[in-house]
Amino acid sequence: MASASVKVAVRVRPFNARETGRNAKCVIQMQGNTTCISNPKQPKDGAKNFTFDHSYWSHTAVPDK
């Protein structure tokens, strides 16, 4: 069996109308290929960090750096 390589990408999409109407808050931050997800209901738990081969920011707000 030949060796295979899988590349993984993540994209943060813009809020849809329902999310915008509910004044949703974006809990995702990106810096380079690292994506950070925070839980506003459990701030003491800290953020979870994930690294992907490619990260794409498509949200309407500018990501925190």
C-alpha positions in Angstrom: 0.0 0.0 0.0 1.4 3.4 -1.0 1.7 6.0 1.7 -1.0 8.6 1.7 -1.1 12.1 3.0 -4.2 13.9 4.1 -4.4 17.7 4.4 -7.1 19.2 6.6 -8.5 22.7 6.3 -10.9 24.7 8.5 -13.0 27.7 7.6 -14.8 30.1 9.9 -17.9 31.1 8.0 -19.9 34.4 8.4 -22.9 34.3 10.7 -26.2 33.5 9.1 -29.3 35.6 9.5 -30.5 33.6 12.6 -27.1 34.0 14.3 -26.9 37.7 13.5 -30.5 38.2 14.7 -29.6 36.6 18.1 -26.5 38.8 18.4 -24.3 35.8 18.5 -20.7 36.2 19.5 -17.8 34.6 17.5 -15.9 32.3 19.9 -13.3 31.4 17.3 -9.9 33.1 16.8 -7.3 32.2 14.2 -3.6 33.0 14.0 -1.8 31.3 11.1 -2.9 27.7 11.0 -3.9 27.6 14.7 -7.6 27.8 15.5 -8.6 28.7 19.1 -12.1 28.0 20.4 -13.3 29.4 23.7 -16.4 28.5 25.6 -18.0 31.7 27.0 -20.0 29.5 29.5 -16.8 28.0 30.9 -14.1 30.7 30.7 -12.1 29.1 33.5 -11.6 26.0 31.2 -9.5 28.1 28.9 -9.5 27.9 25.1 -8.9 24.8 23.0 -6.2 25.1 20.3 -6.1 23.1 17.1 -3.6 23.2 14.3 -4.7 22.6 10.7 -2.8 22.4 7.4 -4.9 25.4 6.1 -7.1 27.9 8.0 -9.5 30.3 6.2 -11.2 33.2 7.9 -14.5 34.1 6.2 -16.3 35.6 9.1 -17.4 39.3 8.9 -15.5 40.4 12.0 -11.8 40.7 11.9 -10.1 37.9 14.0 -8.4 38.8 17.2 -4.6 38.6 17.1 
